[in-house]
Amino acid sequence: MTAPPECDAPLNPAEELEPERGPLRRCLVTRASLPREQMLRFVLGPERQLIADLAAKLPGRGMWLSAEADVLERALKRGAFAKAARGPVYPPPDLRARIEDGLRARIRDLIGFARRGGQAVAGRDAVLLWLRQGRAGLLVEAADGSLPERARLLGGREMPMVAPLPAAILGGIFARDHAVHVAVAPGRLAEAILAEAGRLAGLVGTAAGDSA
């Protein structure tokens, strides 16, 4: 009988490091197969140190985990990486913090790309205009912003929303002291921001990447 995805299934040596083909990857801990956008890839460095490959581009056979804090903790506690790599693995003591910081940096960079390409605006008035004109595909709200203000801005509209960064960081992207509301046009950048915010949300245990 196959173990359900939420359980820790025993590692099958023949499946530990599967070929990285197709749209799905298998989690070392839960054995669930998920889209790679919902997972974290790890590789071994030259001294067998564990490296979180957030862009999934580093050379070497990848080891994948679901982007959830408890899955990462279980993998470290139960030696899942060492079993999959068939040898010693040395994770940094601040691995989770490094991953969270790396995801926030990726989100910041993506929003910056959108701003420079004319695909993002900041500020309540500019965002509200985009919402009224149907030009917004994603709202990025400040993690330390007001929840009632978010609801008033939306005004009942259906719109994907994430809040992975504080106002000071969002403001820096737009060369201002702070930004509480950001709108991103529909497209690949909005989809990438949404995906990265989802991975961050899984690690920090909040809804829609709502973390300071």
Contacts in CASP RR format, 6 or more apart in sequence:
PFRMAT RR
TARGET T0000
AUTHOR 0000-0000-0000
METHOD contacts of the structure
MODEL  1
MTAPPECDAPLNPAEELEPERGPLRRCLVTRASLPREQMLRFVLGPERQL
IADLAAKLPGRGMWLSAEADVLERALKRGAFAKAARGPVYPPPDLRARIE
DGLRARIRDLIGFARRGGQAVAGRDAVLLWLRQGRAGLLVEAADGSLPER
ARLLGGREMPMVAPLPAAILGGIFARDHAVHVAVAPGRLAEAILAEAGRL
AGLVGTAAGDSA
2 9 0 8 1.000
2 31 0 8 1.000
3 9 0 8 1.000
3 10 0 8 1.000
3 31 0 8 1.000
5 27 0 8 1.000
5 30 0 8 1.000
5 31 0 8 1.000
5 32 0 8 1.000
6 30 0 8 1.000
7 30 0 8 1.000
8 29 0 8 1.000
8 30 0 8 1.000
8 74 0 8 1.000
8 78 0 8 1.000
9 30 0 8 1.000
9 31 0 8 1.000
11 28 0 8 1.000
11 80 0 8 1.000
11 83 0 8 1.000
11 84 0 8 1.000
15 26 0 8 1.000
16 28 0 8 1.000
16 83 0 8 1.000
16 84 0 8 1.000
16 86 0 8 1.000
17 61 0 8 1.000
17 62 0 8 1.000
17 63 0 8 1.000
17 84 0 8 1.000
17 85 0 8 1.000
18 26 0 8 1.000
20 61 0 8 1.000
20 62 0 8 1.000
23 35 0 8 1.000
23 36 0 8 1.000
24 33 0 8 1.000
24 34 0 8 1.000
24 35 0 8 1.000
24 36 0 8 1.000
25 33 0 8 1.000
25 34 0 8 1.000
25 35 0 8 1.000
25 36 0 8 1.000
25 39 0 8 1.000
25 41 0 8 1.000
25 64 0 8 1.000
26 32 0 8 1.000
26 33 0 8 1.000
26 64 0 8 1.000
27 33 0 8 1.000
27 34 0 8 1.000
27 39 0 8 1.000
27 64 0 8 1.000
27 65 0 8 1.000
27 66 0 8 1.000
27 71 0 8 1.000
28 63 0 8 1.000
28 64 0 8 1.000
28 65 0 8 1.000
28 75 0 8 1.000
28 80 0 8 1.000
28 81 0 8 1.000
28 84 0 8 1.000
29 65 0 8 1.000
29 66 0 8 1.000
29 71 0 8 1.000
29 74 0 8 1.000
29 75 0 8 1.000
29 78 0 8 1.000
29 80 0 8 1.000
30 66 0 8 1.000
30 71 0 8 1.000
32 66 0 8 1.000
34 66 0 8 1.000
36 56 0 8 1.000
36 64 0 8 1.000
37 195 0 8 1.000
37 199 0 8 1.000
38 66 0 8 1.000
38 67 0 8 1.000
38 195 0 8 1.000
38 198 0 8 1.000
38 199 0 8 1.000
39 64 0 8 1.000
39 65 0 8 1.000
39 66 0 8 1.000
39 67 0 8 1.000
39 199 0 8 1.000
40 52 0 8 1.000
40 54 0 8 1.000
40 64 0 8 1.000
40 65 0 8 1.000
40 66 0 8 1.000
40 67 0 8 1.000
40 72 0 8 1.000
40 99 0 8 1.000
40 199 0 8 1.000
41 52 0 8 1.000
41 53 0 8 1.000
41 54 0 8 1.000
41 56 0 8 1.000
41 58 0 8 1.000
41 62 0 8 1.000
41 63 0 8 1.000
41 64 0 8 1.000
42 50 0 8 1.000
42 51 0 8 1.000
42 52 0 8 1.000
42 53 0 8 1.000
42 62 0 8 1.000
42 63 0 8 1.000
42 64 0 8 1.000
42 65 0 8 1.000
42 81 0 8 1.000
43 51 0 8 1.000
43 53 0 8 1.000
43 58 0 8 1.000
43 59 0 8 1.000
43 60 0 8 1.000
43 61 0 8 1.000
43 62 0 8 1.000
43 63 0 8 1.000
44 50 0 8 1.000
44 51 0 8 1.000
44 60 0 8 1.000
44 85 0 8 1.000
44 89 0 8 1.000
45 51 0 8 1.000
47 90 0 8 1.000
48 85 0 8 1.000
48 87 0 8 1.000
48 88 0 8 1.000
48 89 0 8 1.000
48 90 0 8 1.000
49 89 0 8 1.000
49 90 0 8 1.000
49 91 0 8 1.000
49 92 0 8 1.000
50 81 0 8 1.000
50 89 0 8 1.000
50 90 0 8 1.000
50 91 0 8 1.000
50 92 0 8 1.000
50 95 0 8 1.000
51 58 0 8 1.000
52 95 0 8 1.000
52 98 0 8 1.000
52 99 0 8 1.000
52 102 0 8 1.000
53 62 0 8 1.000
54 99 0 8 1.000
54 102 0 8 1.000
54 103 0 8 1.000
54 106 0 8 1.000
55 106 0 8 1.000
63 81 0 8 1.000
63 84 0 8 1.000
63 85 0 8 1.000
65 71 0 8 1.000
65 72 0 8 1.000
65 75 0 8 1.000
67 198 0 8 1.000
67 199 0 8 1.000
67 200 0 8 1.000
67 202 0 8 1.000
67 203 0 8 1.000
68 202 0 8 1.000
68 203 0 8 1.000
68 205 0 8 1.000
69 96 0 8 1.000
69 202 0 8 1.000
69 203 0 8 1.000
69 204 0 8 1.000
69 205 0 8 1.000
72 95 0 8 1.000
72 96 0 8 1.000
72 99 0 8 1.000
72 203 0 8 1.000
73 96 0 8 1.000
74 80 0 8 1.000
75 81 0 8 1.000
76 91 0 8 1.000
76 95 0 8 1.000
79 89 0 8 1.000
81 89 0 8 1.000
81 91 0 8 1.000
82 88 0 8 1.000
82 89 0 8 1.000
92 98 0 8 1.000
96 203 0 8 1.000
99 203 0 8 1.000
100 200 0 8 1.000
100 203 0 8 1.000
100 204 0 8 1.000
100 211 0 8 1.000
103 164 0 8 1.000
103 196 0 8 1.000
103 199 0 8 1.000
103 200 0 8 1.000
103 203 0 8 1.000
104 164 0 8 1.000
104 165 0 8 1.000
104 169 0 8 1.000
104 200 0 8 1.000
106 196 0 8 1.000
107 164 0 8 1.000
107 165 0 8 1.000
107 193 0 8 1.000
107 196 0 8 1.000
107 197 0 8 1.000
107 200 0 8 1.000
108 165 0 8 1.000
108 169 0 8 1.000
108 173 0 8 1.000
110 189 0 8 1.000
110 192 0 8 1.000
110 193 0 8 1.000
110 196 0 8 1.000
111 120 0 8 1.000
111 140 0 8 1.000
111 165 0 8 1.000
111 170 0 8 1.000
111 173 0 8 1.000
111 182 0 8 1.000
111 184 0 8 1.000
111 193 0 8 1.000
112 120 0 8 1.000
112 173 0 8 1.000
113 119 0 8 1.000
113 189 0 8 1.000
114 120 0 8 1.000
114 184 0 8 1.000
114 185 0 8 1.000
114 189 0 8 1.000
114 190 0 8 1.000
114 193 0 8 1.000
115 121 0 8 1.000
115 122 0 8 1.000
115 173 0 8 1.000
115 174 0 8 1.000
118 185 0 8 1.000
119 184 0 8 1.000
119 185 0 8 1.000
119 187 0 8 1.000
119 189 0 8 1.000
119 190 0 8 1.000
120 182 0 8 1.000
120 183 0 8 1.000
120 184 0 8 1.000
120 185 0 8 1.000
120 189 0 8 1.000
121 127 0 8 1.000
121 130 0 8 1.000
121 182 0 8 1.000
121 183 0 8 1.000
122 170 0 8 1.000
122 171 0 8 1.000
122 173 0 8 1.000
122 174 0 8 1.000
122 176 0 8 1.000
122 179 0 8 1.000
122 181 0 8 1.000
122 182 0 8 1.000
122 183 0 8 1.000
123 179 0 8 1.000
123 180 0 8 1.000
123 181 0 8 1.000
123 182 0 8 1.000
124 153 0 8 1.000
124 180 0 8 1.000
124 181 0 8 1.000
126 183 0 8 1.000
127 136 0 8 1.000
127 139 0 8 1.000
127 153 0 8 1.000
127 181 0 8 1.000
127 182 0 8 1.000
127 183 0 8 1.000
128 153 0 8 1.000
130 136 0 8 1.000
130 183 0 8 1.000
130 185 0 8 1.000
131 153 0 8 1.000
131 154 0 8 1.000
131 157 0 8 1.000
131 159 0 8 1.000
131 183 0 8 1.000
135 183 0 8 1.000
135 185 0 8 1.000
136 159 0 8 1.000
136 183 0 8 1.000
136 184 0 8 1.000
136 185 0 8 1.000
136 186 0 8 1.000
137 159 0 8 1.000
137 160 0 8 1.000
137 183 0 8 1.000
137 184 0 8 1.000
137 185 0 8 1.000
137 186 0 8 1.000
137 187 0 8 1.000
137 190 0 8 1.000
138 159 0 8 1.000
138 160 0 8 1.000
138 161 0 8 1.000
138 162 0 8 1.000
138 183 0 8 1.000
138 184 0 8 1.000
138 186 0 8 1.000
138 190 0 8 1.000
138 193 0 8 1.000
138 194 0 8 1.000
139 150 0 8 1.000
139 153 0 8 1.000
139 154 0 8 1.000
139 159 0 8 1.000
139 160 0 8 1.000
139 161 0 8 1.000
139 162 0 8 1.000
139 181 0 8 1.000
139 182 0 8 1.000
139 183 0 8 1.000
139 184 0 8 1.000
140 161 0 8 1.000
140 162 0 8 1.000
140 163 0 8 1.000
140 164 0 8 1.000
140 165 0 8 1.000
140 170 0 8 1.000
140 182 0 8 1.000
140 183 0 8 1.000
140 184 0 8 1.000
140 193 0 8 1.000
140 197 0 8 1.000
141 150 0 8 1.000
141 161 0 8 1.000
141 162 0 8 1.000
141 163 0 8 1.000
141 180 0 8 1.000
141 181 0 8 1.000
141 182 0 8 1.000
142 163 0 8 1.000
142 165 0 8 1.000
142 166 0 8 1.000
142 167 0 8 1.000
142 170 0 8 1.000
142 178 0 8 1.000
142 179 0 8 1.000
142 180 0 8 1.000
142 181 0 8 1.000
143 163 0 8 1.000
143 164 0 8 1.000
143 165 0 8 1.000
143 166 0 8 1.000
143 167 0 8 1.000
143 209 0 8 1.000
143 210 0 8 1.000
143 211 0 8 1.000
143 212 0 8 1.000
144 166 0 8 1.000
144 167 0 8 1.000
144 212 0 8 1.000
145 163 0 8 1.000
145 167 0 8 1.000
145 180 0 8 1.000
146 180 0 8 1.000
149 180 0 8 1.000
150 161 0 8 1.000
150 163 0 8 1.000
153 181 0 8 1.000
154 161 0 8 1.000
160 190 0 8 1.000
160 194 0 8 1.000
161 208 0 8 1.000
162 193 0 8 1.000
162 194 0 8 1.000
162 197 0 8 1.000
162 198 0 8 1.000
162 201 0 8 1.000
162 208 0 8 1.000
162 209 0 8 1.000
162 210 0 8 1.000
163 197 0 8 1.000
163 208 0 8 1.000
163 209 0 8 1.000
163 210 0 8 1.000
163 211 0 8 1.000
164 196 0 8 1.000
164 197 0 8 1.000
164 200 0 8 1.000
164 201 0 8 1.000
164 209 0 8 1.000
164 210 0 8 1.000
164 211 0 8 1.000
166 212 0 8 1.000
167 178 0 8 1.000
167 179 0 8 1.000
167 180 0 8 1.000
168 177 0 8 1.000
168 178 0 8 1.000
170 178 0 8 1.000
170 179 0 8 1.000
170 180 0 8 1.000
170 182 0 8 1.000
171 177 0 8 1.000
171 178 0 8 1.000
171 179 0 8 1.000
172 178 0 8 1.000
172 179 0 8 1.000
173 179 0 8 1.000
173 182 0 8 1.000
174 182 0 8 1.000
184 190 0 8 1.000
184 193 0 8 1.000
197 208 0 8 1.000
197 209 0 8 1.000
198 208 0 8 1.000
198 209 0 8 1.000
200 209 0 8 1.000
200 211 0 8 1.000
201 207 0 8 1.000
201 208 0 8 1.000
201 209 0 8 1.000
201 210 0 8 1.000
201 211 0 8 1.000
202 209 0 8 1.000
204 211 0 8 1.000
205 211 0 8 1.000
END
